[in-house]
Amino acid sequence: MGMLTKTSETAIRLLVLLAQRSADTPLSPREIAERLNSSPTYTAKTAAQLAKAGLLRSHRGAQGGVTLALAPAEISLLAIVEACQGRILGDYCQPSDKLELVCAYHEAMHQVHEAVLRELRRYTLADLVARPAPCGALASAVKCRMLS
């Protein structure tokens, strides 16, 4: 089982698809679903979560759909994951600001939590767009979750 939910992975793939487009023309959830090989209903629900979080802009009308609300470099992986999964909380022992006094398990889990947040903040949609698939010999040798 992965750290990210299916919704988070779908959201990442959806945002990469939109970021790769040169036009600001909205793309409908149905078109996105076709390109991602995903359910239109599920894709629309995921897009709605991203719009509610301010990562997508919704456009109504005959040419309606969604576009990015921010530049790819301004959208962190953390923002995407939290839009889909909620805030990432550390769930260990009783909260304490005095890490030198807690049990070793609590301290270890606190450090793991901080590392996860740090790395999810560090990577942006721009990073993912720059290398959306495996390169070289790996391109045909591995199954990439971003391409499925």
C-alpha positions, -999 to 999 in steps of 0.1 A, spaced: 0 0 0 13 34 -10 17 65 12 -6 85 -12 -42 77 -19 -55 69 -54 -72 104 -53 -39 121 -46 -22 102 -75 -50 110 -98 -48 147 -88 -11 147 -95 -16 132 -130 -44 156 -137 -23 186 -127 7 174 -147 -16 170 -178 -29 206 -174 6 220 -168 19 203 -199 -7 222 -220 5 254 -236 -29 269 -238 -50 284 -210 -80 268 -226 -101 249 -200 -101 212 -202 -133 194 -191 -132 167 -165 -145 143 -192 -116 151 -215 -92 148 -186 -107 114 -176 -103 101 -212 -66 112 -212 -60 97 -178 -80 65 -185 -101 74 -154 -138 76 -145 -153 109 -155 -172 111 -122 -141 104 -102 -121 128 -122 -147 156 -117 -147 149 -79 -109 151 -78 -109 183 -99 -135 198 -75 -113 191 -45 -83 208 -63 -105 238 -72 -117 241 -36 -81 241 -24 -73 269 -49 -51 248 -72 -75 248 -101 -98 274 -115 -132 262 -128 -148 277 -159 -185 273 -166 -202 273 -200 -200 254 -233 -162 257 -233 -160 251 -195 -136 230 -176 -106 236 -154 -72 253 -157 -44 258 -133 -50 285 -108 -13 290 -100 20 285 -119 33 250 -117 63 262 -96 39 275 -70 20 242 -65 38 220 -40 33 183 -38 22 189 -2 -6 213 -13 -18 186 -38 -18 158 -12 -34 179 15 -61 190 -10 -70 153 -15 -62 136 18 -65 164 43 -37 178 65 -9 153 71 -8 149 109 18 132 131 -1 106 151 21 95 179 19 96 218 8 127 236 18 160 219 48 177 235 71 205 225 100 189 246 113 162 223 142 156 246 117 142 272 94 120 250 100 84 243 123 74 215 93 61 194 76 95 196 108 113 187 114 90 157 78 94 144 81 132 148 113 132 127 96 110 101 66 133 100 88 164 96 108 147 68 77 138 49 64 174 51 98 188 41 100 166 10 64 172 -1 70 209 2 103 207 -17 88 191 -49 65 212 -71 43 205 -100 71 221 -122 95 194 -110 70 167 -120 63 183 -154 101 185 -160 104 147 -157 69 132 -161 81 97 -169 111 74 -165 140 82 -188 164 61 -209 165 23 -203 139 26 -175 113 40 -198 103 6 -211 115 -14 -181 93 -1 -153 56 5 -148 53 42 -138 23 51 -116 21 85 -133 15 69 -167 -11 43 -157 
